[in-house]
Amino acid sequence: NMNQQLNKNYYQTSDLSLATTISLSFPIDDIDRSNPRKAVFVFRKTPELEKLVDQYFKNEIKISPQVYFNQLRVVKARLYANG
């Protein structure tokens, strides 16, 4: 099953805030736009990435608002670009 394989090797989220935070440290591998109402950001799964996600949900990440906002613009540009 290709989808199970994908879930094992990749971390996926439609949460723009989380995707932006992850993308400061890890490249966005792909954006799944198959659902027109909800794009899904795909990252290659690593122990470091999973630790970062855990810290995100525990509210343990401290980040400069300017750095975050600039990255959000980068992510949105990628999201709304064609392809």
N, C-alpha and C positions, 0 to 999 in steps of 0.2 A: 504494500500500500504506500504509494508515493506521499500521501498526506501525512501518514504516521512518521515516515522518514523525515519529512520536512519539519514536523513538530519536534523531533528528537534533536535535530541539528541546528534548528533556527528558533529564535525567540521572536514572537509576533505580537504587536500591540496596535490598537487603533487610537490609543491615548496620545494626543499630540504633545502634551506636556511631558509625558514619560519618554516619548520618542525623541523629543528635542534634548532632554537631559542625557539619554543614552548616547545620542549622536555627537555629543561633545567629546566622548571618549572612544566611541566605536562607530565605524562607518555604517550608513544605511545600506544594506545589501540589496534591497529591492523594496518597491512599494506595490502592493497588490491592490489594483483598482477594480477588481471584478465586481465588487458591490459599489454602485455609483454613489451611494449615500455615505459610505464609510471606508475610507482607504485604510489599508493595514500596512504598517511599517514592519519590515523584516530585517532582523539582525542575525548574524552568525552567533550561535550560542557558545559561550565560554564560561568557565567558573567565575571569571572577573566580571563579566556582564551580569550574570545571575546575582552576584554579590551587590552590584550597583543597583539593580532593580529592587532588591531586598532593602537596601538603604533608602531608596526613593520612597518606598511605601512606609518605612519607619520614620520618614521625615528627618533623615540624618544627613542629607546633602546640603552643604552650604555653597552658594554660588552667587557670583556678582550679577545683579540685575541686568547690567549692560551686556555682559558676556552672554547671558541667557537670551535676552531679547534679540541680539544680533544673530545668535544661532537659530532662534525661532524664525527669523526672516529667511535664513538660508534653507531651512527645512520646508517652509511654505513655498519658496521659489521652486524647490525640487518637486514638491507635491503638485503644484499647479502647472509645471512644465509638461509639455507633451511627451508621452512615452515613458 
